[in-house]
């Protein structure tokens, strides 16, 4: 199916290959998706077999979450409740509770949901529907790096609108398919990883999707985490050892990843501290050229 899932354009083009998947991009809005598109059964089998990372928190991610939570409080000073869709271990909810929110979460993974529940949050394990928590409506909803996993983002957005109270606030973050990192590394951009990530948004396509499902835009910007710059530097360094035309040859993914892990991801590497420091300095520049992630705030209308 070459018709764009966001704008309906029928002229989508195959831009590169990732394993058995062709990655298509819409020339009108920039939205991307894999073909063949994974079925519901394939997605269910994939997530059933996933091994999730442990519930480890770090200072960098905590600072990022605190910044988002503070912005949400600023935009919705009277808000009382927040729902985190895809809440994972509940780290966002921990911070939201600290600044006065009543916290609710949804996650399809039983282990993560149990962990977040044990931390004192109200958690629903399963799919998000309008009937969860007895049909309660929320003042704020967090959708942090979830929309790229969902086979039908429009259906999800309509559901979230129904879950929001009138005038409620929606925060969405997702990878940026038009960012500098994605443009340089193409099929090796680590967020293009079907069947895990199956919807690849740009600012234009995200605006179209959210704006047509009953939300008005408050703010939308791209951001870059220093660790993402570190990975980009690793990929560029790898280019010194192979011919450029071989860089995106299907099958090289494992070789590239081993190189990245060996050269830059070990805390014992002499180059690690210097690369991380350089990454922190370069992150604002990369953001200007096209950040790795899109962060946006929306109001239900």
GIHUWO-V72253 format. One record per helix or strand. SS is the DSSP state (helix for helix, strand for strand). FROM is the first residue (numbers start at 0). LEN is the number of residues. Records with the same first field share a line. If there is no record, write none. Layout:
SS=FROM-LEN ; FROM-LEN
This chain:
strand=12-6 ; 20-5 ; 31-4 ; 80-5 ; 101-6 ; 121-4 ; 137-7 ; 163-12 ; 199-1 ; 214-9 ; 292-8
helix=39-9 ; 58-17 ; 90-8 ; 109-9 ; 131-4 ; 146-3 ; 152-11 ; 179-9 ; 202-9 ; 225-16 ; 243-3 ; 252-12 ; 271-19
